[in-house]
Amino acid sequence: MDSKLLFSLIIGILIAQYLIDTFLDYLNSKKYREAIPEELNDVFDEAEYQKSQAYKKTNYRFGIANDAFSLLLTISFLLFGGFEWVDEIVRSFTTNPILMALAFFGIIVIGSNIISIPFSYYQTFVIEEKFGFNKTTKKLFFIDLLKGLVMTTVLGGGLLALVILFLQWTGDSFWLYAWGLFAILMLFINLFYSKLIVPLFNKQTPLEAGSLKSSIESYAQKVGFELDNIFVIDGSKRSTKANAYFSGFGKQKRVTLFDTLINDLNEEEIVAVLAHEVGHYKRKHIIFNLFATISLTGLTLFILSLFINNPELSLAIGVSNPSFHAVLVGFVLLYSPISTITGLAMNFLSRKFEFQADDYAKETFAASPLITSLKKLSKNSLSNLTPHPAYVFMHYSHPPLIQRIRNLKA
């Protein structure tokens, strides 16, 4: 395909995605003031409801500005030779394919991070601060950014270098070796995420002996769920929003409760939330998601292998000297519609899995405390109780609160 046609296609994809997302955001914003379903009348009182409306509207306006800026920046970079400029800088000091790729993406990632800092800062210290969510200090904010950049450099850079080595050694078959590498990495992260990654950002401590731990262990024993690792994470140092998650499998499985969750919910509600997380494990959702992600990665790498030797992709983004890193950028931009479709499928399955985990909690523990916990968590995060169905279909990995409650009451 001609590079000019590919360039037009890339611009068309970027604009189409922006217009679709903007339209969905608009549809969703029109639902903000709808009457709250009867089952949710007890989530917000009038003052809290007005606060939740203000929070959603503020985020909506911020998102519109942020997305418009990102689109304008990306298109400008393409139109005015931004990728060619970076490529020329890189080629001025090395011709090694691996070093060129590392330097090329290093410049782009660092530049992107610097440009995004004002938006992240405003989101954290203006919007989240205004509505009482933010607990992050400015020092912690910048430390997190630095840690994230270092992790991206080490992991992303290492993976990129290995993929290029596979390409040099095996030619078009590189994708098979890269797929194996990514599969091993995903399995490793799934097993050891809480042990190796989380401690870089948060402190985790074993749940202290007491009534809550006894209740959790009693429930786990009842459903035949071996649980030796129950941890509390200091989520409150960044936000007042609460969460809980399950990670790993086999002997590496653990449940992590945010300290904000323990503060916001009573003991029975916390056990109900845990029962939901156990439901994910018992229904093998974690294994399915892992293998689905590995399979989609393999598909992506295979399709990449079909384009990797096409110099027109480099030319399409304005880079006159064809290279792996330029082709990769063009491929990512062209592949985004497929990513959207696979994302829709994964979100659809994720929503079904949430219902199944809720059903498991209802069957093995009780529906009522899970319902009250979901309401409390929605209230404390000022969540949208009346999202537009189209927005849910495109973006939600969890069903809306009203659907979950109706399912639990059925």
C-alpha positions as CSV (number, residue, x, y, z in Angstrom):
1,M,0.0,0.0,0.0
2,D,1.3,3.5,-0.9
3,S,2.8,5.5,2.0
4,K,0.5,8.5,1.2
5,L,-2.6,6.3,1.4
6,L,-1.3,4.8,4.7
7,F,-0.7,8.3,6.0
8,S,-4.2,9.3,5.2
9,L,-5.5,6.1,6.8
10,I,-3.6,6.8,10.0
11,I,-4.9,10.4,10.2
12,G,-8.4,9.1,9.5
13,I,-8.2,6.5,12.3
14,L,-7.0,9.1,14.8
15,I,-9.8,11.5,13.9
16,A,-12.4,8.8,13.8
17,Q,-11.4,7.5,17.2
18,Y,-11.5,11.0,18.7
19,L,-14.9,11.7,17.2
20,I,-16.4,8.4,18.4
21,D,-14.9,8.9,21.9
22,T,-16.1,12.5,22.1
23,F,-19.6,11.5,21.0
24,L,-19.7,8.7,23.6
25,D,-18.6,11.2,26.3
26,Y,-21.3,13.6,25.2
27,L,-24.0,10.9,25.3
28,N,-22.8,9.9,28.8
29,S,-22.8,13.5,30.0
30,K,-26.5,13.8,29.0
31,K,-27.3,11.0,31.5
32,Y,-25.7,12.8,34.5
33,R,-28.9,14.5,35.6
34,E,-31.3,11.5,35.0
35,A,-33.3,10.3,38.0
36,I,-31.5,7.8,40.1
37,P,-33.0,4.3,39.9
38,E,-35.2,3.5,42.9
39,E,-32.8,0.8,44.1
40,L,-30.0,3.4,44.4
41,N,-31.9,6.2,46.1
42,D,-30.0,5.5,49.3
43,V,-26.5,5.9,47.8
44,F,-26.5,9.7,47.7
45,D,-28.3,12.3,49.7
46,E,-29.1,15.5,47.9
47,A,-25.8,17.3,48.8
48,E,-23.8,14.2,47.9
49,Y,-25.7,13.8,44.6
50,Q,-25.0,17.4,43.6
51,K,-21.3,16.8,44.5
52,S,-21.2,13.7,42.3
53,Q,-22.8,15.6,39.4
54,A,-20.2,18.4,39.7
55,Y,-17.4,15.8,39.9
56,K,-18.5,14.0,36.7
57,K,-19.0,17.3,34.8
58,T,-15.6,18.5,35.9
59,N,-13.9,15.3,34.7
60,Y,-16.0,15.4,31.4
61,R,-14.7,18.9,30.6
62,F,-11.2,18.0,31.5
63,G,-11.3,14.9,29.4
64,I,-12.5,16.9,26.4
65,A,-9.6,19.3,26.7
66,N,-7.1,16.5,27.3
67,D,-8.2,14.4,24.4
68,A,-8.3,17.4,22.0
69,F,-4.8,18.3,23.0
70,S,-3.5,14.8,22.5
71,L,-5.1,14.5,19.1
72,L,-3.7,17.9,18.0
73,L,-0.2,17.0,19.2
74,T,-0.2,13.6,17.5
75,I,-1.4,14.9,14.2
76,S,1.0,17.9,14.3
77,F,3.9,15.5,15.0
78,L,2.9,13.5,11.9
79,L,2.2,16.5,9.6
80,F,5.4,18.5,10.5
81,G,7.9,15.6,10.5
82,G,8.3,15.1,14.3
83,F,9.1,11.4,13.9
84,E,11.7,12.2,11.1
85,W,13.3,14.8,13.4
86,V,13.7,12.3,16.3
87,D,15.0,9.7,13.8
88,E,17.6,12.2,12.5
89,I,18.7,13.0,16.1
90,V,19.1,9.2,16.8
91,R,21.0,8.5,13.6
92,S,23.4,11.4,14.3
93,F,25.1,9.3,17.1
94,T,24.4,5.6,16.2
95,T,23.5,3.3,13.4
96,N,23.0,0.2,15.5
97,P,19.4,-0.9,15.1
98,I,18.9,-1.7,18.8
99,L,20.5,1.5,20.1
100,M,18.5,3.5,17.5
101,A,15.2,2.0,18.6
102,L,16.0,2.5,22.3
103,A,17.0,6.1,21.8
104,F,14.1,6.8,19.4
105,F,11.5,5.5,21.8
106,G,13.4,6.9,24.8
107,I,13.1,10.4,23.4
108,I,9.4,10.0,22.6
109,V,8.5,8.5,25.9
110,I,10.4,11.1,27.9
111,G,8.9,13.9,25.8
112,S,5.4,12.5,26.2
113,N,5.8,12.2,29.9
114,I,7.0,15.8,30.2
115,I,4.1,17.1,28.1
116,S,1.6,15.1,30.1
117,I,2.8,16.2,33.6
118,P,0.7,19.4,33.7
119,F,-2.4,17.4,32.9
120,S,-1.7,14.7,35.5
121,Y,-0.8,17.4,38.0
122,Y,-4.0,19.3,37.4
123,Q,-6.1,16.0,37.6
124,T,-4.4,15.1,40.9
125,F,-4.0,18.4,42.7
126,V,-6.9,20.4,41.4
127,I,-9.8,18.1,40.5
128,E,-9.1,15.2,42.9
129,E,-8.1,17.7,45.6
130,K,-11.2,19.8,45.1
131,F,-13.5,16.8,45.6
132,G,-11.6,15.4,48.6
133,F,-10.0,12.4,47.0
134,N,-6.3,13.3,46.7
135,K,-3.9,12.3,49.5
136,T,-0.8,12.4,47.3
137,T,1.9,14.9,48.2
138,K,3.8,16.7,45.4
139,K,6.9,14.9,46.4
140,L,5.2,11.5,46.1
141,F,3.6,12.5,42.8
142,F,7.0,13.2,41.1
143,I,8.6,10.1,42.7
144,D,5.8,8.0,41.2
145,L,6.5,9.6,37.8
146,L,10.2,8.9,38.1
147,K,9.7,5.3,39.2
148,G,7.2,4.7,36.4
149,L,9.7,6.1,33.9
150,V,12.5,3.9,35.2
151,M,10.3,0.8,35.1
152,T,9.3,1.6,31.5
153,T,12.9,2.1,30.6
154,V,14.1,-1.2,32.1
155,L,11.2,-3.4,31.1
156,G,10.2,-1.7,27.9
157,G,13.7,-1.2,26.7
158,G,14.8,-4.7,27.6
159,L,11.8,-6.2,25.7
160,L,12.3,-4.0,22.7
161,A,16.0,-4.9,22.5
162,L,15.2,-8.7,22.7
163,V,12.5,-8.4,20.0
164,I,15.0,-6.7,17.6
165,L,17.5,-9.4,18.4
166,F,15.0,-12.1,17.6
167,L,14.2,-10.3,14.3
168,Q,18.0,-10.2,13.4
169,W,18.4,-13.9,14.3
170,T,15.3,-15.5,12.9
171,G,13.8,-13.1,10.3
172,D,10.1,-13.3,9.8
173,S,9.8,-16.0,12.5
174,F,10.8,-13.4,15.2
175,W,7.2,-13.1,16.4
176,L,7.1,-16.7,17.7
177,Y,10.1,-16.1,19.9
178,A,8.8,-12.7,21.0
179,W,5.5,-14.3,21.8
180,G,7.2,-16.8,24.0
181,L,9.1,-14.0,25.7
182,F,6.0,-12.0,26.4
183,A,4.1,-15.1,27.6
184,I,6.8,-15.9,30.2
185,L,6.8,-12.2,31.3
186,M,3.0,-12.1,31.7
187,L,3.0,-15.3,33.7
188,F,5.8,-14.0,35.9
189,I,4.1,-10.7,36.5
190,N,0.8,-12.4,37.3
191,L,2.6,-14.6,39.8
192,F,4.8,-12.1,41.4
193,Y,3.2,-8.7,40.8
194,S,2.3,-8.1,44.4
195,K,5.7,-9.3,45.6
196,L,7.9,-7.4,43.2
197,I,6.0,-4.5,41.6
198,V,3.6,-3.2,44.2
199,P,6.4,-2.7,46.9
200,L,8.0,-0.2,44.6
201,F,5.0,2.1,45.1
202,N,3.1,1.0,48.2
203,K,3.7,-0.6,51.6
204,Q,2.0,-3.9,52.2
205,T,1.6,-5.5,55.6
206,P,-0.1,-8.8,56.6
207,L,-3.6,-8.3,58.0
208,E,-3.3,-8.3,61.8
209,A,-4.9,-11.1,63.8
210,G,-8.3,-10.2,65.0
211,S,-12.0,-10.5,64.2
212,L,-11.7,-9.5,60.6
213,K,-8.9,-11.9,59.8
214,S,-10.8,-14.7,61.6
215,S,-13.9,-14.0,59.6
216,I,-12.0,-14.1,56.3
217,E,-10.2,-17.3,57.2
218,S,-13.4,-18.9,58.3
219,Y,-15.1,-18.1,55.0
220,A,-12.0,-19.3,53.0
221,Q,-12.1,-22.6,54.9
222,K,-15.8,-22.9,54.3
223,V,-15.4,-22.7,50.5
224,G,-12.2,-24.7,50.4
225,F,-10.0,-21.8,49.4
226,E,-6.5,-22.0,50.8
227,L,-5.5,-18.5,51.8
228,D,-2.3,-17.9,53.6
229,N,-1.6,-14.4,52.3
230,I,-4.0,-11.5,53.3
231,F,-2.3,-8.1,53.0
232,V,-3.3,-4.5,53.6
233,I,-2.0,-1.9,51.2
234,D,-1.5,1.8,52.2
235,G,-3.7,3.1,49.4
236,S,-4.7,6.0,51.6
237,K,-1.4,7.8,51.0
238,R,-2.6,8.6,47.5
239,S,-6.4,8.6,47.5
240,T,-9.4,8.1,49.7
241,K,-10.9,5.7,47.1
242,A,-11.1,2.1,48.2
243,N,-10.3,-1.2,46.4
244,A,-9.4,-4.8,46.8
245,Y,-7.8,-7.2,44.4
246,F,-6.7,-10.8,44.0
247,S,-3.4,-11.7,42.4
248,G,-1.4,-14.8,41.5
249,F,-2.5,-18.4,41.7
250,G,-1.3,-21.6,43.3
251,K,0.9,-21.0,46.3
252,Q,1.5,-17.4,45.1
253,K,-2.1,-16.3,45.3
254,R,-2.9,-13.5,47.7
255,V,-5.7,-11.1,48.5
256,T,-4.9,-7.4,49.0
257,L,-7.2,-5.0,50.8
258,F,-6.8,-1.3,50.6
259,D,-6.7,0.3,54.1
260,T,-9.4,2.7,52.8
261,L,-11.6,-0.4,52.2
262,I,-11.2,-1.6,55.7
263,N,-12.0,1.9,57.0
264,D,-15.1,2.3,54.8
265,L,-16.8,-1.1,55.2
266,N,-17.9,-3.1,58.1
267,E,-16.6,-6.7,58.7
268,E,-19.4,-8.5,57.0
269,E,-19.1,-6.3,53.9
270,I,-15.4,-6.8,53.7
271,V,-15.9,-10.6,53.7
272,A,-18.5,-10.2,51.0
273,V,-16.0,-8.3,48.8
274,L,-13.5,-11.0,49.5
275,A,-16.1,-13.6,48.5
276,H,-16.5,-11.8,45.2
277,E,-12.7,-11.9,44.7
278,V,-12.6,-15.6,45.6
279,G,-15.4,-16.1,43.0
280,H,-13.0,-14.8,40.3
281,Y,-10.5,-17.4,41.3
282,K,-13.0,-20.3,41.6
283,R,-14.5,-19.6,38.2
284,K,-11.0,-19.5,36.7
285,H,-11.3,-16.0,35.5
286,I,-7.7,-15.2,36.3
287,I,-6.4,-18.1,34.2
288,F,-8.8,-17.3,31.3
289,N,-7.7,-13.6,31.3
290,L,-4.0,-14.6,31.4
291,F,-4.4,-16.9,28.4
292,A,-6.6,-14.6,26.5
293,T,-4.1,-11.8,26.9
294,I,-1.3,-14.1,25.8
295,S,-3.3,-15.2,22.8
296,L,-4.1,-11.6,21.8
297,T,-0.4,-10.7,22.2
298,G,0.5,-13.6,19.8
299,L,-2.1,-12.4,17.3
300,T,-0.7,-8.8,17.4
301,L,2.9,-10.0,17.0
302,F,1.9,-12.2,14.1
303,I,0.2,-9.3,12.3
304,L,3.2,-7.1,13.1
305,S,5.5,-9.7,11.4
306,L,3.4,-9.2,8.1
307,F,4.3,-5.5,8.1
308,I,7.7,-5.5,9.6
309,N,9.6,-5.4,6.3
310,N,7.3,-2.9,4.6
311,P,9.2,0.4,4.2
312,E,6.0,2.2,3.3
313,L,5.0,2.2,7.0
314,S,8.1,4.2,7.8
315,L,7.4,6.6,5.0
316,A,3.8,6.9,6.2
317,I,4.8,8.5,9.5
318,G,7.4,10.7,7.7
319,V,10.6,8.8,8.4
320,S,12.6,8.6,5.2
321,N,15.0,5.9,6.3
322,P,13.0,2.6,6.9
323,S,13.7,1.0,10.3
324,F,12.1,-1.3,12.8
325,H,11.3,1.5,15.2
326,A,9.5,3.6,12.6
327,V,7.5,0.6,11.3
328,L,6.5,-0.2,14.8
329,V,5.1,3.3,15.3
330,G,3.2,3.1,12.1
331,F,1.9,-0.3,13.0
332,V,0.7,0.8,16.4
333,L,-1.3,3.6,14.9
334,L,-2.8,1.4,12.2
335,Y,-3.6,-1.4,14.6
336,S,-5.6,0.7,17.0
337,P,-9.0,-0.2,15.4
338,I,-8.2,-3.9,16.0
339,S,-7.1,-3.1,19.5
340,T,-10.5,-1.4,20.0
341,I,-12.4,-4.5,18.8
342,T,-10.4,-6.9,21.0
343,G,-10.8,-4.5,23.9
344,L,-14.6,-4.5,23.4
345,A,-14.6,-8.3,23.5
346,M,-12.4,-8.4,26.7
347,N,-14.7,-5.8,28.4
348,F,-17.8,-7.8,27.5
349,L,-16.3,-10.9,29.0
350,S,-15.1,-9.0,32.0
351,R,-18.6,-7.7,32.7
352,K,-19.9,-11.3,32.5
353,F,-17.2,-12.4,34.9
354,E,-18.2,-9.7,37.4
355,F,-21.7,-11.1,37.4
356,Q,-20.4,-14.6,37.9
357,A,-18.2,-13.5,40.8
358,D,-21.1,-11.6,42.4
359,D,-23.2,-14.8,42.0
360,Y,-20.5,-16.8,43.7
361,A,-20.4,-14.4,46.6
362,K,-24.2,-14.5,46.9
363,E,-24.3,-18.3,46.9
364,T,-21.4,-18.9,49.3
365,F,-21.8,-15.9,51.6
366,A,-24.7,-13.4,51.2
367,A,-26.1,-10.9,48.7
368,S,-27.1,-8.2,51.2
369,P,-23.6,-7.2,52.5
370,L,-22.2,-7.2,49.0
371,I,-24.9,-4.9,47.9
372,T,-24.3,-2.5,50.7
373,S,-20.6,-2.6,50.1
374,L,-21.0,-1.8,46.4
375,K,-23.3,1.2,47.3
376,K,-20.8,2.5,49.9
377,L,-17.9,2.2,47.4
378,S,-19.9,4.0,44.7
379,K,-20.8,6.7,47.1
380,N,-17.3,7.3,48.3
381,S,-15.9,7.5,44.8
382,L,-18.8,9.7,43.5
383,S,-19.3,7.1,40.7
384,N,-21.8,7.6,37.9
385,L,-25.0,5.8,38.8
386,T,-26.7,6.4,35.4
387,P,-24.1,5.8,32.6
388,H,-25.2,5.7,29.0
389,P,-25.5,2.1,27.6
390,A,-23.3,2.9,24.6
391,Y,-20.6,4.3,26.9
392,V,-20.8,1.2,29.1
393,F,-20.5,-1.1,26.1
394,M,-17.4,0.7,24.9
395,H,-15.5,1.5,28.1
396,Y,-16.8,-0.4,31.2
397,S,-15.0,-3.5,32.4
398,H,-17.5,-3.8,35.3
399,P,-21.3,-3.7,34.9
400,P,-23.0,-0.5,36.2
401,L,-24.0,-0.6,39.8
402,I,-27.7,-0.9,39.1
403,Q,-27.2,-4.0,37.0
404,R,-25.1,-5.7,39.7
405,I,-27.6,-5.0,42.4
406,R,-30.5,-6.2,40.3
407,N,-28.6,-9.4,39.5
408,L,-27.8,-9.9,43.2
409,K,-31.4,-9.5,44.2
410,A,-32.7,-11.8,41.5
